[in-house]
Every structure is written in C-alpha cells, then in structure tokens.
Amino acid sequence: MAKVNGGRLLCSALENLGVKHIFGLPGSQNVEFFEALRQSSVRTILANHELAAAFMANGYYRASGKVGVLTTIPGPGFAYTVAAIAEASLDSSAILYIANKPPDVAGKKFNRQSIDQRAILGPLVRRIVEVDRAADIVSGIREAYAAATAAEPGPVMLHLDPSAVSGQSEEAPGAAPTPLPRRPDPLLVEQAVQLLKTSRRAVLFAGQGANDGAPQLLEMAEWLQAPVVATRSARGVFPEDHRLSLTFVSSEGAARRFNALLERSDLVVAIGCKFSQNGTYGFGLRIPQGKLIHVDASSDVLNANYPAKLAIHADAPAWLTALLDSREELDPRKSEWSAEELASYKESGAYYDNEPEPSVHGVNPATPAGFFAMLRTILPADSCLVTDSGSHQVLTGRHFRAHAPRSLVTPADFQSMGFGLPSAIGAKLAQPGRPVVALIGDGGLHISAMEMVTAVREQIPLTVIAFNDGALGQIRLQQFARFGRAHATNLLTPDLALLAQAIGANYLYFEGGSENTLRDVINSNSVTLVEVSVGDSNAIRMNRAKGLVRHMARRARKGQIFGWLKPKRRS
C-alpha cells in the first residue's frame, strides 16, 4: 500500500466525516496543512482574525447542528481563539479545533511561542486528543469529531504535532462510523408515561438539545395540549407563533410571571436543556423536584442545578420518539390549560419588565417592538437571525419571535461581543438556502466590522443590520440607572456608508418606507450593511434623571455632598 502524506490523510479524514468548510488562518507552522487543504474538497474560509474564525465555526454549528471546524497556528493564533472557545463551551456548540503544537526543542528552554496550550484550553474543551504521528491522524480526527457531539456538545481540540502532517503513513481513511443515538431506558419511558397520564397541567421546557427533535416536540405538545417554553439558545425549536408557545426572557418580571405559571402546573418536562444561570434568571425559577422530569444526553446536566423526580439519560429526539410511540396511553382531553389562560399569560407583560427602551428611527411606532414586528414580517419563517451581545440582543429577545429551529442564534452563557457578524458568516455557509441576517450594535461592529471583508471576498451573501446609537448602549443604560451619568461608553462610529463602500459592500440607511428595500436586500446575493439609527427615548431620559437623583441621595446619606456644612478643624 502506498504511503500517504499526513496532510492529505487529515483532509481525507475530514472529507469522510462530511466536513465541507474549515475556518482559520495559515501561518508558517501550518503551511503544509493548508497546501493539503488546497487540493481537497474542503472549502477553506480565511478570516481576518482567529477570534472571528472561531466564532464562524460556532455559528456554523448553531445554525445547522453540524460540527464547525477551526484551525490556527500555535502561540498567538491559538491564544486569540480562547474567548470564542469559551463561548462554544458554555453555549454547548460543537467545534473541532485543529491546533498545532508549539515547538519543543529537546533540552532547551524559552522556545518560540511556547505556552502550555493544554493547560490553557483544557478546562474549556470536552477533550484534548493528542496526535504525534501521521499513522494516528485518522483515528485522532474521528475520536475528536465524535467527542464534540457526544453527550453535551462542545469544543474539542486535536493537538497536532507538525511532524504528523509532514510525515507519511500507509493508513488510508475509510468510511466514518455513524454515531448511534442514546436511547432512553424503556422502564424510564414507562415511568414518564405514567406521570403524564395523571398530569392535567404539564409544561414542556425545551433546550438546544431538542432542536433535532423539533417535529416530535410539536407533535407531542399538540397531543398533550401542553404549553412549550424554549430556552434562549433554543428559541424557535417550537414555533413561537403557535398558540401553545410561551416565551420566557430573563428578567425579574418575567421570572415572577413564569414562576406563577409553574406553580399552577403539575408537571414540568425539561428536554435537552441544562438550566444554566442565564436561562433561569440567576436560578430564580422555582421548579420543585417532585414536578420535574428531566431528559438530557449528558449525565452531567441531570440533577445538577434542579434535582428531578425522574432523570432520563437520553438524546431528546430518541426520547420524544419513544414517548410518541406510547401516546395512545395519554388522553389529551384531560389537559386543564385553557386557551384563555395561556393567552392571558402572553398578553400580561410576561415577557419583560417595563424597562426603558430606545427609540428606533425608520419605523412607526419608533420603538423596538415596531422594528421587530416589521423585521418579522419581511423575514421568511425559516430565516436565521444572529445577534451579538448587547442592548440589541436584549431587545431581540423581548420582541422577536422565532418560528423555526436554529433560526435565532445568540450568545447565551458567555456573552462575547464580536460574536454576531462572524457567527452569521458561519451560519450562512452552513445553511446556504436560508436568508441569514446579522443584527449587531455599533459596539460589536467596532470589534468585528472587518469580517464583512471576509463575506465580500468569499462571496457569502449576508445582511448586517447595525443599531447605531454611538455608545455601548447596554452598559450606558446601566450606568444611567445607577448613577445618572455614563462613563467610557461613547463611541466614535465611522461613516458607515463610506465603510461599506471601502470594503466592497452595499449600504442602506433604514428610514421610513425602506421595508421593501430591506426585504430585497435580505433576499439578494450581496453583502449589505444596513444602518439603523437608535436614540434616547423619553423613558431613557427619565431613567437617567431618576438615577442621578438616587446617586445624589446615596452620596448625601454618606455625607459626601453636605460635608462642607460641617465646621472645619483649625490646623
């Protein structure tokens, strides 16, 4: 058998796993791998920064459920990815990170770019797979790829010695093994059925792990006549225009209303979610153990934050299918949730507190609700909206309704600014048939704007909507509420029309009557930057005044304002 170059083995193994795209940057340490990529069917997407490349791999997974693949040089290339790998770890995004090892000259210290990559990334990845020889490349790739999607998905690092790529091996890659779903214990399925048989007010709580079982979830909810709530990462797993869909966003008022609903329930069925801090309003949801059935593919998730009466270690789609097979034992007519009661929950301000929101130029009414109602009207149901971290993300969660699985992609438990634009590029490559829109703030744009160059160069159709308020808006609002003043949040946003022109993108300033133009832009094959002006509303100005009064009162109580009235000591 003829020997095969290690780089070619690596590419062949990726091809056999069905990998279509790889994100990253070449450098002196991985030129041989990039030469092999040039000759492969895997499309290489050159990002402008390793952080952005890792976000692209994240968006690729979040929009499709297919593993995102990333590669960088060691040292600085590796270090730049750390925040994005942390994002993927906390948000359960499967990424295969092919990272070269730094040089190690035997008997010598102070080697170039020599940092302990294993120690740095070890706590953030599901596994580190070491590959030191060409003969181990294929098995190493398969092990790492499988580990990224096993149990709770997440990033896995293939730690690759450069000699493995430059070496040769007689091992030829064969067909990749097909992973088998983790099926539920039939006895636990029967116990769940018995609990559901006696339930009259069940609530289904669906997480990202239920995305691949969305059709079964819809069928099960309609059979049980049970309302469905999706976590932030799973918005759209159940269509949010459905009469049984209830939206929960993380705020004090929403948590209070949702807890009241949970108190009226007699059973909560959590499917493919891990009850993270952000997803439960700081663990503020009250779900008694005696009411909870929890199904998840990761045993580490079960009974972690919310102990369950019945914990089932299984893939969500497999469990939902098994439950549907027993549906004849369940009588949907026993449901006591009335249409009026669920409608009342939706209409009573259950989604968020009466927090001040900005004005949004170009829509009528000039409010975030008006803008997102317009956007929902012009976006196809299966489109994918990707946000960054910031005020615009909060507003999206409150006012946008997702109608299809993986159609709303946001950072959840790590909240990296700069996530939105590159993740949208990855999402579009993963789902080329779906319109993809990146909705970001001008703060996120300052971090990631040059990745629009990537979209233009790679001819990736993308619409980037930038909320421009000239500030780090979310932090500014928090400063107003506490101190009545802002500090270090003002931005100098460049002329976005000139920026778009300089990088070869189209530009649209959104104003009254632009809805049809925006619809055409979203459905086009171009890269377009859409500027939306956002300003202070009366509510924000009032909140700022109240914050200033509260701050002055606090200072007065501490004697910081009226201290000058006290007699001063003579020296």
MODA-V27420 format. One record per backbone hydrogen bond with DSSP energy under -1.0 kcal/mol. CO is the residue of the C=O (numbers start at 1). NH is the residue of the N-H. If there is no record, write none. Layout:
# MODA-V27420
co=CO nh=NH
co=CO nh=NH
This chain:
# MODA-V27420
co=4 nh=169
co=5 nh=9
co=6 nh=10
co=7 nh=11
co=8 nh=12
co=9 nh=13
co=10 nh=14
co=11 nh=15
co=12 nh=16
co=13 nh=17
co=14 nh=19
co=15 nh=18
co=20 nh=43
co=22 nh=45
co=23 nh=71
co=24 nh=47
co=27 nh=30
co=30 nh=34
co=31 nh=35
co=32 nh=36
co=33 nh=37
co=34 nh=38
co=37 nh=40
co=43 nh=22
co=45 nh=24
co=49 nh=53
co=50 nh=54
co=51 nh=55
co=52 nh=56
co=53 nh=57
co=54 nh=58
co=55 nh=59
co=56 nh=60
co=57 nh=61
co=58 nh=62
co=59 nh=63
co=61 nh=65
co=68 nh=96
co=69 nh=23
co=70 nh=98
co=72 nh=100
co=74 nh=77
co=75 nh=79
co=76 nh=80
co=78 nh=81
co=79 nh=82
co=81 nh=85
co=82 nh=86
co=83 nh=87
co=84 nh=88
co=85 nh=89
co=86 nh=90
co=87 nh=91
co=88 nh=93
co=94 nh=68
co=95 nh=156
co=96 nh=70
co=97 nh=158
co=98 nh=72
co=99 nh=160
co=105 nh=108
co=111 nh=114
co=113 nh=115
co=115 nh=117
co=116 nh=120
co=117 nh=121
co=118 nh=122
co=121 nh=124
co=121 nh=125
co=127 nh=157
co=129 nh=159
co=131 nh=161
co=133 nh=136
co=134 nh=137
co=136 nh=140
co=137 nh=141
co=138 nh=142
co=139 nh=143
co=140 nh=144
co=141 nh=145
co=142 nh=146
co=143 nh=147
co=144 nh=148
co=146 nh=150
co=148 nh=154
co=155 nh=126
co=156 nh=97
co=157 nh=129
co=158 nh=99
co=159 nh=131
co=160 nh=101
co=161 nh=164
co=162 nh=166
co=163 nh=167
co=165 nh=7
co=167 nh=6
co=169 nh=4
co=182 nh=315
co=185 nh=189
co=186 nh=190
co=187 nh=191
co=188 nh=192
co=189 nh=193
co=190 nh=194
co=191 nh=195
co=192 nh=196
co=193 nh=197
co=194 nh=198
co=200 nh=336
co=201 nh=266
co=201 nh=267
co=203 nh=269
co=204 nh=229
co=205 nh=271
co=206 nh=231
co=207 nh=210
co=208 nh=211
co=210 nh=213
co=211 nh=214
co=213 nh=217
co=214 nh=218
co=215 nh=219
co=216 nh=220
co=217 nh=221
co=218 nh=222
co=219 nh=223
co=220 nh=224
co=221 nh=225
co=221 nh=226
co=227 nh=204
co=228 nh=246
co=229 nh=206
co=231 nh=234
co=234 nh=237
co=239 nh=242
co=242 nh=245
co=244 nh=228
co=249 nh=251
co=251 nh=255
co=252 nh=256
co=253 nh=257
co=254 nh=258
co=255 nh=259
co=256 nh=260
co=257 nh=261
co=258 nh=262
co=259 nh=263
co=260 nh=264
co=267 nh=203
co=268 nh=293
co=269 nh=205
co=270 nh=295
co=271 nh=207
co=272 nh=209
co=277 nh=282
co=280 nh=284
co=280 nh=285
co=288 nh=291
co=289 nh=292
co=289 nh=309
co=291 nh=268
co=292 nh=309
co=292 nh=310
co=293 nh=270
co=294 nh=312
co=295 nh=272
co=296 nh=314
co=298 nh=302
co=301 nh=304
co=310 nh=294
co=312 nh=296
co=312 nh=314
co=315 nh=319
co=316 nh=320
co=317 nh=321
co=318 nh=322
co=319 nh=323
co=320 nh=324
co=321 nh=325
co=323 nh=326
co=324 nh=327
co=326 nh=329
co=327 nh=330
co=331 nh=334
co=332 nh=335
co=338 nh=342
co=339 nh=343
co=340 nh=344
co=341 nh=345
co=342 nh=346
co=343 nh=347
co=353 nh=355
co=359 nh=535
co=365 nh=367
co=366 nh=360
co=367 nh=371
co=368 nh=372
co=369 nh=373
co=370 nh=374
co=371 nh=375
co=372 nh=376
co=373 nh=377
co=374 nh=378
co=375 nh=379
co=380 nh=383
co=384 nh=437
co=385 nh=409
co=386 nh=439
co=390 nh=394
co=391 nh=395
co=392 nh=396
co=393 nh=397
co=394 nh=398
co=395 nh=399
co=396 nh=400
co=402 nh=240
co=404 nh=407
co=407 nh=385
co=409 nh=387
co=416 nh=419
co=419 nh=423
co=420 nh=424
co=421 nh=425
co=422 nh=426
co=423 nh=427
co=424 nh=428
co=425 nh=429
co=426 nh=430
co=427 nh=431
co=431 nh=434
co=435 nh=384
co=436 nh=463
co=437 nh=386
co=438 nh=465
co=439 nh=388
co=440 nh=467
co=441 nh=445
co=442 nh=446
co=444 nh=448
co=445 nh=449
co=448 nh=451
co=449 nh=452
co=450 nh=453
co=451 nh=455
co=452 nh=456
co=453 nh=457
co=454 nh=458
co=455 nh=460
co=462 nh=528
co=463 nh=438
co=464 nh=530
co=465 nh=440
co=466 nh=532
co=467 nh=442
co=468 nh=534
co=470 nh=491
co=471 nh=473
co=472 nh=476
co=473 nh=477
co=474 nh=478
co=475 nh=479
co=476 nh=480
co=477 nh=481
co=478 nh=482
co=479 nh=483
co=480 nh=484
co=489 nh=472
co=495 nh=499
co=496 nh=500
co=497 nh=501
co=498 nh=502
co=499 nh=503
co=500 nh=505
co=506 nh=529
co=508 nh=531
co=511 nh=514
co=514 nh=518
co=515 nh=519
co=516 nh=520
co=517 nh=521
co=518 nh=522
co=519 nh=523
co=521 nh=524
co=526 nh=462
co=527 nh=506
co=528 nh=464
co=529 nh=508
co=530 nh=466
co=531 nh=510
co=532 nh=468
co=533 nh=361
co=535 nh=359
co=537 nh=541
co=538 nh=542
co=539 nh=543
co=540 nh=544
co=541 nh=545
co=542 nh=546
co=543 nh=547
co=544 nh=548
co=545 nh=549
co=546 nh=550
co=547 nh=551
co=548 nh=552
co=549 nh=553
co=550 nh=554
co=551 nh=555
co=552 nh=556
co=553 nh=557
co=554 nh=558
co=555 nh=560
co=556 nh=559
co=562 nh=565
co=563 nh=566
